[in-house]
Amino acid sequence: MATVPMMHALLLAGILFALGLVGLLTRRNILFILMSLEVMLNAAGLAFVAAGARWGQADGQVVFIFILTMAAAEVAVGLALVLRMYHRTKTLDADRASEMKG
């Protein structure tokens, strides 16, 4: 079975992280912001798995499981906040979040 070179995996992780960062900085919709954060977390996880596979250690996979757990918690809290914000403002524009009070 052929393996993927570490440089290719890290390059893909870097590209995914950059795309997530661009999406995070340019979008105003909170759902797109949350999806960009997920892409960035998955890129970091890919880098850990690639490094762990390169050195033959399971540490990268263990860290990736922690990243997935953190991402699941972020989705749960983020979607609850999105629903509450939409209920109050009837929009998902991130600029409107600064107008929320109480």
Secondary structure as UniProt FT lines:
FT   HELIX           6..26
FT   HELIX           30..54
FT   TURN            55..56
FT   HELIX           59..89
FT   HELIX           94..99
//
